[in-house]
Amino acid sequence: MLSIFPIAIMGSQMARRSRTQFHQPSRATRILLVLFMASSSCNKSVSPTGQSADAAPPDTQTGGDSYFQASQDSVGSDIGATDRDVASSDTGATGLPDAHAIDDATDAGRPSLSALPAMAMPRKGHTATSLRDGRVLIVGGRYDIYDSKATNQNTTKTTATAELYDPATESFAPTGALSTARTGHTATLLADGRVLIAAGSTGTAQSATAELYDPATGTFRSTGALLAARSVHTATLLDDGEVLVVGGYGASGLELASCELYDPTTGTFAATASLASARYGHTSTLLANGKVLLAGGSAHNLKDFATAELYDPATRGFSTTGPLSARRDGHTATRLADGRVLIAGGEGDGDPSLGKEDFASAELYDPATGTFSMTGSMATQRFGHTASLLASGMVLIAAGMNHLSTATYFAGAEIFDSTTGTFAPAGTLVSARTGHQAVSLTTGKVLVVGGLKGENSAEVYDPIVGTFYSHDLPRESHTATPLPNGKVVISAVPDPMNEFATGHAALYDPGAGEFLATGTMVSARRWHTATLLASNKVLFAGGGFWTNTTSLLRGEIYDPDTGSFTATGAMTWRRRHTATLLTDGRVLLAGGATDASTTEIFDPATSAFTLSSPMTTARDTHTATRLRDGSVLVAGGWGSSSATLESAEIYDPAAGSFAATGGLATSRSGHTATLLPDGRVLVVGGMVGNGLQLGNLLGKASCNSRSLRSLHARVLDRRLADHGAFRPRGSRPVRWPSARAGWF
């Protein structure tokens, strides 16, 4: 298992730096990278031949106790920790369906990782509004948490918080809070620079309240209430300064046809004409002639609309226009520089047995003729995406999802060129997401924030280089696997604020000295294993979120050539297990915290797991080392009696069974086991004692990281005193490092 501490420290350093991308990491960062790549035990990645990366092919060594000869000549030790060493708490989950896939176009415009921070709060169903001074106001929304008072109970919370993004410093800062938590609301920039926050859902009911945000004071205050409670409506600033509020989902649970106007001078709402067709999930676009185009949308009977209507502020009435070529909701509508409106993607009515009809098609609305006409199609069918008008006049289409056969979330982006009427690839986002917000910045870039699958993450699209960049989350209990091409793939970890938000995997290129995002994992996971297969692909298996979920009952395969992850067949749920590449190319998975004595074999040819013979002793946080004869030495670990183990056993691949062998001189778990050139196995470090004693020690310590670090240093000092200092050959005695260095 990779030592979790160096990358955790590196992650915190990333978070503290404000803008610098890691294209040229400092010497300290490079050292930390080497440390976390080198520190390994039960999760150790191996070469296709099955040998550890740090060991030459050894001579055959047989016998029981001969594997464990007391050594006073260790050249160093890797100090790891299990999750029993670190206090943690259960947090968020979105309750997504277990069966889903992630699509990533990684062959062009690969995104990079920088110190761009995440939002302070995870959000979906929020708003993002560009202010006059260039900052972006992000308001409300909902997020998912794990309720520790109920077993595996995921709870959705609605937030009243708000924050500001400053493009000059590329940072987020909190601002005043709403008086009412809300999601599915609207946020409209008024002519005087204030922002109208209208209606939405409180999480339990639709709201009719409204508030005004004043950028000068950074505060919200209440304004007049709407005539009807609603959410998922639209709000459009008219040329006369009033705000048109249209449709939405009403308090009765049905869509609304009613509309109203907000007058900033009086702070009140008044009724105006109603839509011909009640709808929600539609788009509302201010045209150059001052009219407003309402297009598409949906109704409670799941019927989507191809109809469109025009609101005329002069007559304060609606008239029909169009229609669209297809029934759409979840689409985007973007006014182009020439006054036409681009309608892109969306979902429509379809055979429920085949899934809804999701669109890659796009069409253009011409206000001069009042008609829609087809234009070029996107490469990907999608809805729940965003469309942002760039300074060049092109339109950036970002992320989204479809559910043609299963829910698929996209990280790919496309650019629409209105002069040619065609779409072209525009790179990939760092995180796949849908229902997010995208705002064109005064710098010419585009800020993308939140959404399902990326609730608290933020990233920026730079049209000059045509790529996205984002922050890299601090990581722990992850894996880092060297690839044959010299790069290192680093696994995604669950977001502590929202564990179902699939994190992005990272790719480190030592030649360029930079971190890049690679494909999005099917499931972010921790306490898993990563094994380099003979095909040069990587098997990620087991592990968990902060809580147990069935979505980790499958492994996944990473393909370095495509940068994509693909789910494997079903497996037993396990974590803190070992995964060992056998000489025939299969992988032995052994033990773990949930099924501590069971084992299974992964066959790359079939991408399937098969249960194998159990171990003689239940264990987790142990080591598994493949020997030269192809057998596997399993040693130590944490036993079923909540105590560390001295026992060891040998797995014979030919017989498919385990047999006990000579034990360790000292019981331990969380240690390392390294195959030496002479065939012996060097076991170093680990944890000694029983779980109750260690739990009591940690229970007396503060959860503050500095206190835990000091405690760990003292525990390690005592271990060193108990077992004697190691002396490298021909060198002075080794001095035990400081508390901070003790993490390594």
C-alpha positions in Angstrom: 0.0 0.0 0.0 1.4 3.4 -0.9 2.5 5.5 2.0 -0.3 8.1 2.2 1.7 10.9 3.9 4.0 12.4 1.3 1.2 13.1 -1.2 -1.1 14.4 1.5 1.6 17.0 2.3 2.1 17.8 -1.4 -1.7 18.2 -1.8 -1.8 20.7 1.0 1.0 22.7 -0.6 -0.9 22.7 -3.9 -3.9 24.1 -2.1 -2.0 26.9 -0.6 -0.4 28.1 -3.8 -2.7 30.5 -5.7 -2.1 30.4 -9.4 1.1 28.6 -10.3 0.6 25.5 -12.4 2.8 22.6 -11.8 4.5 22.7 -15.2 7.9 23.2 -13.4 7.5 21.9 -9.9 10.0 23.0 -7.2 12.8 20.8 -6.1 10.8 20.1 -2.9 7.8 19.0 -4.9 9.9 16.7 -7.1 11.4 15.1 -3.9 7.9 14.6 -2.5 6.8 13.0 -5.7 9.7 10.6 -5.7 8.9 9.7 -2.1 5.3 8.9 -2.7 6.2 6.9 -5.9 8.8 4.9 -4.0 6.9 4.2 -0.8 4.9 1.0 -1.3 3.9 -2.2 0.4 0.7 -4.2 -0.2 -0.4 -1.9 -3.0 3.0 -2.1 -4.7 2.8 -1.8 -8.5 4.9 -4.4 -10.3 6.4 -4.7 -13.7 4.8 -7.0 -16.3 7.3 -9.6 -15.3 6.0 -9.5 -11.8 9.2 -8.2 -10.1 9.2 -5.2 -7.9 10.5 -2.1 -9.5 13.2 -1.7 -6.9 14.5 -5.3 -7.0 16.7 -7.2 -9.4 15.7 -10.7 -10.3 16.7 -12.8 -7.2 18.0 -16.3 -6.9 15.4 -18.9 -5.8 15.0 -19.0 -2.0 13.0 -21.6 -0.3 12.1 -22.6 3.3 10.0 -21.1 6.0 11.9 -19.0 8.5 14.6 -18.2 6.0 12.4 -15.4 4.6 12.6 -13.6 7.9 16.2 -13.3 9.1 16.8 -10.5 11.7 18.6 -7.6 10.0 20.7 -4.8 11.5 21.7 -3.6 8.0 18.5 -2.0 6.6 19.2 0.8 4.2 16.0 2.6 5.2 12.4 2.1 6.0 9.0 3.1 4.5 6.6 4.1 7.2 2.9 3.8 6.3 -0.3 3.9 8.2 -3.7 2.3 8.0 -7.0 4.1 8.4 -6.9 3.0 12.0 -4.1 5.5 12.6 -6.0 8.5 11.3 -9.3 9.9 12.6 -11.9 10.4 9.9 -15.6 11.1 9.5 -18.2 10.0 7.1 -19.4 12.7 4.7 -21.3 13.3 1.5 -22.8 11.2 -1.2 -25.1 12.0 -4.0 -26.9 8.8 -4.3 -26.2 8.3 -8.0 -27.2 5.1 -9.8 -24.6 2.4 -9.4 -24.4 1.7 -13.1 -22.9 4.6 -15.0 -20.0 5.3 -17.3 -17.7 8.2 -17.8 -16.8 9.4 -21.3 -13.5 11.2 -21.8 -12.0 12.4 -25.1 -8.3 12.5 -24.0 -6.5 12.6 -27.3 -6.8 16.3 -27.7 -6.6 19.3 -25.4 -5.7 17.3 -22.3 -6.4 19.5 -19.2 -3.8 20.5 -16.7 -3.7 20.7 -12.9 -2.9 23.9 -11.2 -3.4 25.5 -7.8 -6.8 26.9 -8.8 -8.8 26.3 -5.6 -12.2 24.6 -5.3 -15.3 26.4 -4.2 -15.8 26.6 -0.4 -19.1 24.6 -0.7 -20.1 21.8 -3.0 -23.0 22.9 -5.2 -25.5 21.8 -7.8 -28.7 23.7 -8.6 -26.8 26.9 -7.9 -26.3 30.1 -9.9 -23.2 31.9 -11.1 -23.5 35.5 -12.2 -20.8 37.8 -13.7 -20.7 41.2 -11.8 -19.8 44.5 -13.3 -16.3 44.5 -11.7 -15.5 41.1 -13.3 -16.0 39.0 -10.3 -18.5 36.1 -10.3 -21.2 35.7 -7.7 -22.0 32.0 -6.9 -25.2 31.5 -4.8 -27.1 28.7 -3.1 -27.6 25.2 -4.5 -27.7 21.8 -2.8 -25.2 19.2 -1.8 -25.2 15.7 -0.5 -23.8 14.5 2.8 -23.7 11.2 4.7 -25.9 11.2 7.8 -23.9 9.5 10.5 -27.0 9.0 12.6 -28.4 6.6 10.1 -26.7 3.6 8.4 -25.8 4.4 4.8 -28.3 7.3 4.8 -27.4 9.9 2.2 -29.0 13.3 2.8 -29.4 16.3 0.5 -28.9 19.7 2.0 -29.8 23.1 0.6 -27.4 25.9 1.3 -27.8 29.6 1.9 -24.1 30.4 1.4 -22.6 32.5 -1.4 -19.1 33.1 -2.6 -17.2 35.3 -5.0 -14.7 34.2 -7.6 -12.0 36.8 -8.5 -10.5 36.1 -12.0 -7.6 38.4 -11.2 -6.4 36.2 -8.4 -8.2 33.0 -9.4 -9.5 32.6 -5.9 -12.8 32.1 -4.1 -13.9 34.1 -1.1 -17.1 33.9 1.0 -19.6 36.7 0.9 -22.9 37.4 2.6 -25.4 34.6 3.1 -29.0 34.4 1.8 -31.8 34.8 4.3 -33.3 31.6 2.8 -31.4 28.5 1.6 -32.5 27.8 -2.0 -31.7 25.8 -5.1 -33.2 25.9 -8.6 -33.5 29.7 -8.2 -32.5 32.4 -10.7 -29.9 35.2 -10.4 -30.2 38.2 -12.6 -27.7 41.1 -12.9 -29.7 44.4 -12.7 -28.9 47.6 -14.5 -27.6 49.1 -11.3 -25.2 46.3 -10.6 -27.2 44.5 -7.9 -28.3 40.9 -8.4 -31.9 39.7 -8.0 -32.2 36.2 -6.5 -35.7 34.9 -7.2 -37.7 31.9 -5.9 -36.3 28.4 -6.1 -36.7 25.4 -3.7 -35.8 25.4 -0.1 -35.3 21.7 -0.2 -38.8 20.9 1.1 -41.0 23.3 -0.9 -41.0 25.9 -3.7 -40.3 29.4 -2.5 -41.8 32.8 -3.6 -39.3 34.9 -1.7 -36.7 37.1 -3.4 -33.5 38.8 -2.3 -31.1 41.4 -3.7 -27.3 41.1 -3.5 -25.3 44.4 -3.3 -21.7 43.9 -4.4 -20.7 47.2 -2.7 -21.6 45.8 0.7 -21.4 42.1 0.0 -24.8 41.5 1.6 -28.2 40.2 0.7 -31.5 41.8 1.7 -35.1 40.8 1.1 -37.2 42.4 -1.6 -40.8 41.9 -2.7 -42.2 38.4 -3.0 -43.2 36.7 -6.2 -46.9 36.1 -6.9 -46.3 32.4 -7.3 -43.8 30.1 -5.7 -41.7 28.4 -8.4 -38.3 26.8 -9.2 -36.5 25.8 -12.4 -38.0 28.9 -14.0 -36.2 31.5 -16.1 -35.5 35.2 -15.3 -34.4 37.6 -18.1 -33.3 41.3 -17.8 -35.3 43.4 -20.3 -34.0 46.5 -22.0 -36.2 48.7 -19.8 -34.5 47.3 -16.6 -37.4 45.0 -15.5 -36.9 41.3 -15.1 -39.2 38.8 -16.8 -39.9 35.6 -14.7 -41.3 32.8 -16.8 -42.9 29.4 -16.0 -41.1 26.9 -13.8 -42.2 24.2 -11.4 -45.0 25.3 -9.0 -45.9 24.7 -5.4 -48.6 22.3 -6.6 -46.1 20.0 -8.2 -47.1 21.0 -11.7 -45.5 23.3 -14.3 -46.6 26.9 -14.5 -47.8 29.0 -17.4 -47.8 32.2 -15.3 -45.2 34.9 -15.7 -44.4 38.1 -13.8 -42.3 41.2 -14.0 -40.0 42.5 -11.3 -39.5 46.3 -11.1 -36.2 47.2 -9.4 -37.4 50.8 -8.7 -40.3 49.6 -6.5 -38.9 46.2 -5.5 -42.2 44.5 -6.4 -43.4 41.8 -8.8 -46.5 42.2 -11.0 -48.4 39.7 -13.2 -47.9 39.8 -16.9 -49.3 37.6 -19.7 -49.1 33.9 -19.4 -47.4 31.3 -21.7 -49.5 29.4 -24.2 -48.0 26.2 -22.8 -47.0 25.8 -19.1 -43.4 24.6 -19.0 -40.2 24.3 -16.9 -36.6 23.5 -18.0 -37.0 25.8 -21.0 -34.5 28.5 -22.2 -35.1 32.2 -22.2 -33.0 34.5 -24.5 -33.1 38.2 -24.9 -33.0 39.1 -28.6 -31.4 42.1 -30.2 -34.9 43.5 -30.9 -35.7 43.5 -27.2 -38.1 40.5 -27.4 -37.5 37.3 -25.4 -37.4 33.8 -27.0 -38.8 31.0 -24.9 -37.9 27.6 -26.3 -38.6 24.0 -25.5 -38.9 22.8 -21.9 -40.9 20.0 -20.2 -44.1 19.2 -18.4 -45.0 16.9 -15.5 -46.1 14.1 -17.8 -42.5 13.9 -19.1 -43.7 15.4 -22.4 -41.1 17.8 -23.8 -41.9 20.7 -26.1 -40.9 21.6 -29.6 -42.9 24.8 -29.3 -41.4 28.3 -28.9 -42.9 31.6 -27.9 -41.9 35.3 -28.1 -42.5 37.8 -25.3 -42.9 41.4 -26.5 -42.2 44.0 -23.7 -44.0 46.6 -25.8 -47.3 44.7 -25.7 -46.6 42.6 -22.6 -47.9 39.6 -24.4 -46.7 36.3 -25.9 -46.9 35.0 -29.5 -45.9 31.7 -31.0 -42.8 31.4 -33.2 -40.8 28.5 -34.7 -41.3 25.6 -33.9 -38.1 23.8 -33.1 -37.2 20.8 -35.2 -37.4 18.5 -32.2 -38.8 18.4 -28.6 -36.1 19.5 -26.3 -35.3 20.2 -22.7 -32.0 20.4 -21.0 -30.7 22.1 -24.1 -28.8 25.5 -24.3 -29.7 28.7 -26.1 -27.0 31.2 -27.0 -27.4 34.5 -28.8 -24.7 34.9 -31.4 -23.0 38.1 -32.5 -25.2 38.3 -35.6 -28.4 38.1 -33.5 -29.3 34.5 -34.3 -29.8 32.0 -31.4 -27.9 28.7 -31.3 -30.0 25.8 -29.8 -27.8 22.9 -28.9 -28.4 19.4 -27.6 -31.0 18.5 -25.0 -33.2 15.5 -24.4 -36.5 14.7 -25.8 -39.4 12.2 -25.8 -38.4 8.7 -26.6 -39.3 5.0 -26.1 -38.8 4.4 -22.4 -37.6 0.9 -23.1 -34.8 2.4 -25.2 -34.1 5.4 -23.1 -34.9 9.0 -23.8 -33.9 10.5 -27.1 -30.8 12.6 -26.5 -29.6 15.0 -29.1 -26.3 15.9 -30.7 -28.2 18.1 -33.2 -28.3 21.9 -33.1 -30.4 24.5 -34.8 -30.4 28.2 -35.3 -33.3 30.6 -34.7 -33.5 33.6 -37.0 -35.4 36.5 -35.4 -35.9 38.1 -38.9 -37.9 35.1 -40.2 -39.1 33.7 -36.9 -37.9 30.2 -37.9 -35.5 27.5 -36.8 -33.1 25.8 -39.2 -30.8 22.9 -38.7 -27.0 23.5 -38.4 -24.0 21.2 -37.9 -24.3 18.6 -35.1 -22.1 18.0 -32.1 -19.9 15.0 -31.9 -21.7 13.9 -28.7 -25.3 13.6 -27.8 -25.7 15.6 -24.6 -28.0 17.5 -22.2 -27.3 19.4 -19.0 -24.3 21.0 -20.6 -23.4 24.7 -20.8 -22.9 27.0 -23.8 -20.7 30.1 -23.4 -20.2 32.8 -26.0 -16.5 33.5 -26.4 -14.9 36.9 -27.3 -14.2 35.4 -30.8 -17.9 34.9 -31.4 -17.6 31.1 -31.1 -19.6 29.1 -28.6 -18.0 26.7 -26.0 -20.1 23.6 -25.3 -18.9 22.0 -22.1 -19.6 18.6 -20.4 -23.1 17.3 -19.8 -24.6 13.8 -19.9 -26.8 11.4 -21.8 -28.7 8.3 -20.9 -29.0 6.4 -24.1 -28.4 3.1 -22.4 -27.0 4.1 -19.0 -26.2 7.4 -17.3 -23.0 8.7 -19.0 -21.3 11.9 -17.8 -19.0 13.8 -20.2 -15.8 15.8 -19.7 -15.5 16.5 -23.4 -16.0 20.0 -24.9 -16.8 21.4 -28.4 -16.6 24.7 -30.1 -19.3 26.0 -32.5 -18.2 28.2 -35.3 -21.1 30.3 -36.6 -19.3 31.2 -39.8 -19.1 27.6 -40.9 -22.0 26.2 -38.9 -19.8 23.3 -37.5 -18.6 22.0 -34.2 -15.0 21.0 -33.5 -13.3 19.4 -30.4 -12.3 21.8 -27.7 -10.3 19.6 -25.3 -11.6 18.0 -22.1 -12.6 19.3 -18.7 -10.7 18.0 -15.7 -13.9 16.7 -14.2 -16.9 15.2 -16.0 -20.1 17.0 -14.8 -23.6 18.0 -15.6 -26.0 20.7 -14.4 -23.0 23.0 -13.7 -22.6 26.7 -14.4 -20.3 28.3 -16.8 -19.6 32.1 -16.9 -17.6 34.0 -19.5 -15.0 36.1 -17.7 -13.7 39.6 -18.5 -10.3 38.0 -19.2 -11.8 36.1 -22.1 -11.7 32.8 -20.2 -14.6 30.7 -19.0 -15.2 29.7 -15.4 -16.9 26.3 -14.9 -18.2 25.6 -11.4 -20.1 22.8 -9.6 -22.7 20.5 -11.0 -23.5 16.8 -10.5 -20.2 14.8 -10.4 -18.2 18.0 -9.8 -20.0 19.7 -7.0 -17.2 21.7 -5.3 -14.7 21.7 -8.1 -13.9 24.6 -10.4 -12.0 24.9 -13.6 -11.2 27.5 -16.2 -11.2 27.2 -20.0 -8.5 29.3 -21.8 -9.4 29.9 -25.4 -5.9 31.0 -26.3 -4.5 27.5 -25.7 -7.7 25.7 -26.0 -7.5 23.7 -22.8 -9.1 23.6 -19.3 -7.1 23.8 -16.1 -8.2 23.1 -12.5 -6.9 22.4 -9.0 -5.7 19.1 -7.9 -7.3 17.9 -4.7 -5.2 16.7 -1.8 -5.1 12.9 -1.7 -4.6 10.2 0.8 -5.0 6.4 0.6 -4.6 6.7 -3.2 -2.2 4.8 -5.5 0.5 6.0 -7.8 1.5 3.6 -10.5 4.6 4.0 -12.8 3.7 3.2 -16.5 6.0 1.7 -19.1 6.1 5.1 -20.9 7.7 6.7 -17.8 4.6 8.6 -16.6 2.8 7.9 -13.4 -1.0 7.5 -13.1 -2.3 8.7 -9.7 -5.8 7.5 -8.7 -8.8 9.7 -8.0 -9.9 9.9 -4.4 -13.5 10.5 -3.1 -14.1 14.1 -2.3 -14.6 14.4 1.5 -17.4 16.9 1.0 -19.1 14.7 -1.6 -17.8 11.2 -1.9 -19.9 10.2 -4.9 -18.4 13.1 -6.9 -15.9 11.1 -9.0 -12.5 12.7 -8.7 -10.2 13.0 -11.7 -7.2 10.8 -12.0 -3.9 12.6 -12.5 -0.9 11.8 -14.8 2.6 13.0 -13.9 5.0 13.5 -16.8 8.5 13.6 -15.4 9.9 14.7 -18.7 7.8 17.8 -18.9 7.7 18.1 -15.1 3.9 18.7 -15.0 0.7 17.2 -13.7 -2.1 16.6 -16.2 -5.6 15.3 -15.8 -6.4 12.0 -17.4 -9.6 10.1 -17.7 -12.2 10.3 -15.0 -12.4 7.1 -12.9 -15.7 5.1 -12.9 -15.5 5.3 -9.1 -13.2 7.4 -7.0 -11.8 5.1 -4.3 -9.4 4.8 -1.4 -7.7 1.9 0.3 -7.7 0.1 -3.1 -4.9 -1.5 -5.1 -3.5 -0.6 -8.5 -1.7 -3.3 -10.5 0.2 -2.9 -13.7 -0.8 -5.7 -16.0 1.2 -7.4 -18.7 -0.8 -5.4 -21.3 0.6 -2.2 -19.8 -2.9 -1.4 -18.6 -3.6 -0.8 -14.9 -6.2 -2.7 -12.7 -7.8 -0.7 -9.9 -9.6 -3.0 -7.5 -11.5 -2.7 -4.3 -11.3 0.1 -1.9 -14.2 2.3 -0.7 -15.5 5.8 -0.3 -15.9 7.2 3.2 -18.8 4.8 3.4 -19.6 1.4 1.9 -21.4 1.4 -1.5 -22.2 -1.2 -4.0 -20.6 0.9 -6.8 -17.2 -0.4 -5.7 -18.2 -4.0 -6.2 -16.4 -3.7 -9.6 -12.8 -2.9 -10.5 -11.8 -0.8 -13.4 -9.1 -0.8 -16.0 -7.0 2.2 -17.0 -5.7 2.3 -20.6 -2.7 4.7 -20.9 -3.1 4.8 -24.7 -6.6 6.3 -24.5 -6.5 7.8 -21.0 -9.8 6.1 -20.2 -11.2 3.9 -17.5 -13.5 0.9 -18.1 -15.4 -1.1 -15.5 -14.6 -4.7 -15.0 -16.8 -7.6 -13.9 -18.2 -7.9 -10.4 -15.9 -8.6 -7.4 -16.1 -9.1 -3.7 -16.1 -5.7 -1.8 -12.7 -5.4 -0.1 -10.3 -2.7 1.1 -6.8 -2.7 2.5 -6.2 -5.9 0.7 -3.3 -6.9 -1.6 -3.1 -7.4 -5.3 -0.3 -9.4 -6.8 0.5 -10.0 -10.4 1.1 -13.7 -11.0 3.5 -15.1 -13.6 0.6 -16.1 -15.9 -0.7 -12.5 -16.0 -3.6 -13.0 -13.6 -3.9 -11.0 -10.4 -4.3 -12.5 -6.9 -6.4 -10.3 -4.6 -6.1 -11.4 -0.9 -7.8 -10.5 2.3 -8.9 -7.0 3.3 -11.0 -5.3 5.9 -14.4 -6.7 4.8 -13.6 -10.3 3.7 -10.3 -10.8 5.5 -9.7 -14.4 4.6 -11.2 -14.6 1.1 -9.2 -14.4 -2.1 -10.1 -14.0 -5.7 -8.3 -14.1 -9.1 -8.7 -11.5 -11.8 -8.3 -12.7 -15.3 -7.4 -9.9 -17.8 -8.6 -12.0 -20.7 -12.2 -12.1 -19.5 -12.0 -9.0 -17.2 -13.7 -11.1 -14.6 -13.0 -12.0 -10.9 -13.3 -15.5 -9.6 -13.3 -16.6 -5.9 -10.2 -18.7 -5.0 -9.1 -20.7 -1.9 -9.2 -18.7 1.3 -6.1 -17.9 3.3 -5.2 -19.8 6.4 -5.5 -16.7 8.5 -7.9 -13.7 8.0 -5.9 -10.5 7.6 -5.8 -7.0 6.2 -3.1 -4.3 5.9 -0.7 -7.2 5.3 1.9 -7.6 2.5 2.0 -9.9 -0.5 5.3 -10.5 -2.3 5.7 -12.6 -5.4 8.8 -14.8 -5.2 11.0 -15.9 -8.0 9.4 -19.4 -8.2 6.0 -17.6 -8.8 4.6 -18.3 -5.3 3.3 -15.4 -3.2 4.5 -14.7 0.4 1.7 -13.2 2.5 2.9 -11.8 5.8 1.7 -10.1 8.9 -1.3 -7.7 8.9 -4.3 -7.0 11.1 -6.1 -10.1 12.4 -9.7 -10.9 13.1 -8.9 -10.6 16.9 -8.1 -6.9 16.4 -4.4 -7.5 16.9 -1.3 -7.5 14.6 -0.2 -10.8 13.3 3.2 -12.6 13.2 1.9 -15.4 10.9 2.8 -15.8 7.2 1.7 -18.1 4.5 2.6 -19.0 0.9 0.2 -19.1 -2.1 0.9 -21.7 -4.7 -0.6 -20.6 -8.0 -0.4 -24.1 -9.5 -2.4 -25.6 -6.7 -4.5 -22.5 -6.1 -4.1 -22.8 -2.3 -2.3 -21.3 0.7 -0.1 -23.1 3.3 1.4 -21.7 6.5 5.1 -20.8 6.6 7.5 -19.5 9.2 6.3 -16.4 11.0 7.7 -12.9 11.5 9.9 -12.2 14.5 7.5 -9.4 15.5 3.8 -9.0 14.7 3.1 -6.0 12.6 0.7 -4.4 10.1 1.1 -1.5 7.6 4.7 -2.6 7.0 6.7 -3.0 3.8 8.0 -6.2 2.3 10.7 -6.0 -0.4 12.2 -8.8 -2.5 16.0 -8.6 -2.3 18.4 -9.7 -5.1 19.4 -12.8 -3.1 15.7 -14.0 -2.8 15.1 -13.0 0.8 12.3 -10.6 1.7 13.1 -7.5 3.8 10.2 -6.5 6.1 10.5 -3.0 7.6 8.4 -0.9 9.9 4.7 -1.2 10.5 2.5 -1.0 13.5 2.7 -3.1 16.6 0.0 -3.7 19.2 -3.7 -4.2 19.3 -6.5 -2.1 18.0 -7.9 -1.2 21.4 -4.6 0.3 22.7 -4.0 2.2 19.5 -7.6 3.4 19.4 -7.2 4.7 23.0 -4.0 6.5 22.1 -5.6 8.2 19.1 -8.8 8.9 21.1 -6.7 11.0 23.6 -5.2 13.0 20.7 -6.7 16.0 19.1 -7.9 15.5 15.5 -5.7 18.5 14.6 -3.2 17.3 12.1 -0.2 18.7 14.1 -1.2 16.8 17.2 -1.6 13.5 15.3 1.8 14.0 13.6 3.5 14.5 17.0 1.7 11.4 18.3 2.8 9.3 15.4 6.4 10.5 15.9 6.3 9.4 19.5 4.8 6.0 18.7 7.5 5.5 16.0 10.2 6.6 18.5 9.1 4.0 20.9 9.1 1.4 18.2 12.7 2.4 17.3 13.8 2.1 20.9 12.1 -1.3 21.3 13.7 -2.8 18.2 17.1 -1.1 18.0 18.4 1.5 15.5 19.1 0.4 11.9 22.7 1.1 10.7 23.5 1.2 7.0 26.7 -0.5 6.1 29.8 1.7 6.4 27.8 4.7 7.7 27.2 6.5 11.0 24.1 5.6 13.1 20.9 6.9 11.6 19.2 9.7 13.5 15.5 9.4 13.8 13.8 12.3 11.9 11.7 15.0 13.3 8.0 14.7 13.8 7.3 16.1 10.4 9.9 14.0 8.7 8.5 11.0 10.5 5.6 11.0 8.1 7.9 9.7 5.5 
